Amino acid sequence: MAEIEIAILERDALSRRLGDEAALRRQVLAVETERNEHRRCICWQFTSRDARNKLERLYPVKGDGPAGELVTEGAGLEGQEP
């Protein structure tokens, strides 16, 4: 998520040259304020299950867990369902 937010900041605030550090700070603050006021968020394009399928080599399925849940190796996806 941090990489996505940095890319947004780069696109919206850093896409052109700024005269000095104060101008940079003002521009970054303006982008942050606009995103926070409008409650902008990251719109994920796929579910946890889709991510497991696409990134199978990074999060291999170990087998079925309790109640038929998928049990995966790797951080961040364990026990989560879409």
N, C-alpha and C positions, 0 to 999 in steps of 0.2 A: 504494500500500500504506500509505503514511503516513496518508492520510486515513481509511482503514478502521480502523487502529489508534487514531487519535485519536477516532473515533466510538465505538469499543468502550470506551475510557477514559472518554469523556464519559458513556456510558450506565451503566457500572458504578461509576464513582467520583465523578462530578460531577452526578448526577441530583438531588441534594438539597443544601441549604445546609449548609456546614460551619462550625464555630465560629471557626476561626482557621487560619493558614497551617500550623501543625504538624499539625492534623487533616487538612488537605488532603494534605500530604506522606505521612502515614501511610496514608491511603486509596489514594492513587496507588501507593505501594509495595506495599500488599496486593494490588491488582489485578495489578500487574506480576509479583509473586511467584507468584500463583496461575496466571497464564497461562504463565509460564516453567516452573513445576514440572510442569504438565500438558501441556507442549509444545503449547499451543494454536497453531493456524495458521489462515491464511485459506484457506477452501475455495472455490476458483474455480468458477464456475458454467458456464463455457464454455471451449472450446479456443481456441488461437491462430487456427485457421482460422475458427471461428465469430466471433471478434473481428474478423478481417479483413472478413468479410462484413457484420457489423453496422456497423463503422466504416469502410466502404469510402471515404467521402469524405476521411477523415483519413489513411488508408493505402492510396492507390490502387495497384492492381497494375500494374506496368510491363511484365510479360511473363514468359516462362519463363526460368529461369536454367539453370545446368548440371544435368544429370541430372533435368530436368523440375521443379526446385524453383521455387516462386513467388518472385518478386523484388518487394519492396514498397518504397515510399518511406516514410520516417518511422522514428523510433527505436523500438527495443524489439521489433519483430516480424520483422526481416529474417532470412531463412534458417531460422526456427524452424518446426518442424512439430509438430503435437499429439502 
